[in-house]
Amino acid sequence: MPGIYVHEATVLMDAGSGTGAPGAAITVALCGSWQHPPPCPLAAHHTAAQRDGETVTLRTIFTADPQREAEVRRRIDGALAHGSQAGPDGTVVRWTLVAAGPAGLTAEERGHGRRIAGT
């Protein structure tokens, strides 16, 4: 049975940059493309971004077999450490990774995790 996890990261981005780019980079790292039909091949996931000036906090909820949790986290960290993602129009958004790692699930996130896992 898959586990439900959350990975939190803090990145610095220009105040005018769209916050969706880091989430798209995570999806590319986990699924091979930011635009694909369900299900996600490695880990069903959802990334939410909250901006405070140039600081953006990302929380990625994902479901995965427990033995794949570390791989999913490595891929998320790698995508964010890369620091950029091109959008569909070719515009590249850049950011700097400040911190990333496991975080505790909120009750709402646990429910969302169940939904994305299909349980």
C-alpha positions as CSV (number, residue, x, y, z in Angstrom):
1,M,0.0,0.0,0.0
2,P,1.4,3.4,-0.9
3,G,2.3,5.9,1.7
4,I,1.4,9.6,1.7
5,Y,4.2,12.0,2.1
6,V,5.0,15.7,1.8
7,H,8.2,17.3,0.7
8,E,8.7,21.0,1.5
9,A,11.1,23.3,-0.3
10,T,11.9,27.0,-0.2
11,V,13.1,28.8,-3.3
12,L,14.0,32.4,-4.1
13,M,12.4,33.7,-7.3
14,D,12.0,37.2,-8.9
15,A,8.8,38.7,-7.5
16,G,7.3,38.8,-11.0
17,S,8.1,35.1,-11.9
18,G,5.3,32.6,-12.0
19,T,5.3,30.2,-9.1
20,G,4.1,27.3,-11.3
21,A,7.5,26.7,-12.9
22,P,9.1,24.8,-9.9
23,G,6.0,22.6,-9.7
24,A,6.3,21.9,-13.4
25,A,10.0,21.0,-12.9
26,I,9.0,18.5,-10.2
27,T,6.4,17.0,-12.5
28,V,9.0,16.6,-15.3
29,A,11.4,14.9,-12.8
30,L,8.7,12.5,-11.5
31,C,6.8,11.9,-14.8
32,G,9.0,12.7,-17.7
33,S,6.8,15.6,-18.9
34,W,4.8,18.3,-17.1
35,Q,1.9,17.5,-19.4
36,H,0.9,13.8,-19.4
37,P,-2.2,11.7,-18.9
38,P,-2.8,10.1,-15.5
39,P,-1.6,8.2,-13.7
40,C,1.8,9.5,-12.8
41,P,4.3,6.7,-13.4
42,L,6.4,7.0,-10.3
43,A,4.3,8.9,-7.7
44,A,1.0,10.6,-7.9
45,H,1.7,14.1,-6.7
46,H,0.5,17.7,-6.3
47,T,2.6,20.8,-5.6
48,A,1.2,23.9,-4.0
49,A,3.2,27.2,-3.9
50,Q,2.9,30.1,-1.5
51,R,4.8,33.3,-2.2
52,D,6.1,35.9,0.2
53,G,7.9,38.5,-1.8
54,E,10.8,36.6,-3.5
55,T,10.5,33.6,-1.2
56,V,8.3,30.8,-2.4
57,T,7.4,27.8,-0.2
58,L,6.5,24.6,-2.1
59,R,4.7,21.7,-0.6
60,T,4.6,18.6,-2.8
61,I,2.2,15.9,-1.6
62,F,3.0,12.5,-3.1
63,T,2.0,8.9,-2.8
64,A,4.5,6.2,-3.4
65,D,5.5,2.7,-2.3
66,P,7.6,3.2,0.9
67,Q,10.7,1.7,-0.8
68,R,10.4,4.5,-3.5
69,E,10.0,7.4,-1.1
70,A,13.7,8.3,-1.1
71,E,13.9,8.2,-4.9
72,V,10.9,10.5,-5.2
73,R,12.5,12.9,-2.7
74,R,15.9,12.8,-4.6
75,R,14.1,13.6,-7.9
76,I,12.2,16.5,-6.3
77,D,15.5,17.9,-4.8
78,G,17.3,17.5,-8.1
79,A,14.6,19.3,-10.1
80,L,14.6,22.2,-7.7
81,A,18.4,22.3,-7.5
82,H,18.6,22.6,-11.3
83,G,17.0,26.0,-10.8
84,S,15.0,26.6,-14.0
85,Q,12.1,25.3,-16.1
86,A,11.0,26.3,-19.6
87,G,7.3,26.9,-20.0
88,P,5.2,25.9,-23.1
89,D,6.0,29.2,-24.8
90,G,9.8,28.7,-24.3
91,T,10.1,31.3,-21.5
92,V,12.5,30.1,-18.9
93,V,11.8,30.8,-15.2
94,R,14.7,30.6,-12.8
95,W,15.0,30.2,-9.0
96,T,17.5,29.4,-6.3
97,L,16.9,26.4,-4.0
98,V,17.3,27.5,-0.4
99,A,16.2,24.4,1.5
100,A,14.2,21.2,1.0
101,G,13.3,18.1,2.9
102,P,10.5,16.0,4.4
103,A,7.7,17.8,6.3
104,G,4.7,16.7,8.3
105,L,1.4,16.2,6.6
106,T,-1.5,18.4,7.6
107,A,-5.0,16.7,7.9
108,E,-6.0,18.5,4.6
109,E,-2.9,17.2,2.8
110,R,-3.5,13.7,4.1
111,G,-7.0,13.8,2.5
112,H,-5.6,15.3,-0.7
113,G,-3.0,12.5,-0.7
114,R,-5.8,9.9,-0.4
115,R,-7.6,11.5,-3.3
116,I,-4.6,11.5,-5.6
117,A,-3.8,8.0,-4.7
118,G,-7.3,6.9,-5.6
119,T,-8.0,5.4,-2.2
